Amino acid sequence: MMKALIIVDVQNDFLPGGPLAVPDGDAVIPIVNRVQALFPLVVATQDWHPPDHGSFAANHPGRRPFEQIDLNGLPQTLWPVHCVQGSTGAALAAALSQERVAKVFQKGTDAGIDSYSGFFDNGHRRATGLGEWLKDQGVTEVYVCGLATDYCVKFTALDAAALGLTTYLLEDACRGVNLMPNDVRNALEEMRRAGVKIVTASETMNR
């Protein structure tokens, strides 16, 4: 049984001080660093948007961040400009240990569609290659951590489960945005219903 750790979007723009900071987002880094040693395979995802990305409120005159629009047939939350390709903000956090990261999968590269999941864009129109790559490595079990619980972490975990991988969420190694007060709680519930097992990193390390 081959296990992999998927580190989701631990990037500067999602950390405190960034334009789309996840509250307490930097608290996941020491936990993620510690837990990496448990896994024979570690991969990371990276939000990697072109400057003209359709999810940026700035690209829709008269619109503000967090408003809802239709983007090419899909509901879309508008975000502040974040994780622009090649920017410091898009870089993985300097404090994140990256020596064991075998591969980084970039997502959100198509200006016309957003991509929360590390596996597919939001319309499941195109894959990032992560699913195929894990399959090629013989991975059957994945543990998901990172930012943010109620967006990219959730959709990555749901897609992993849908692809038939035994999927765990390391709850204490994630933090959420909580645009609405119960978003994180609802995300955890949705993952549970999809068969994702919610565990803590500390439990996993002590097994």
Buried (B, 14 or more C-beta within 10 A) or exposed (E): EEBBBBBBBBBBBBBEEBBBBBEEBBBBBBBBBBBBEBBEBBBBBBBBBBEEBBBBBBBBEEBEBEEEBEBBEBEBBBBBBBBBBEBEBBBBBEEBBBEBBEBEBBBBBBBBBBBBBBBBBBBEEEBBBBBEBBEEBEBBBBBBBBBBBBBBBBBBBBBBBBBEBBBBBBBBBBBBBBEEEEBBEBBBEBBEEBEBBBBBBEEBEEE
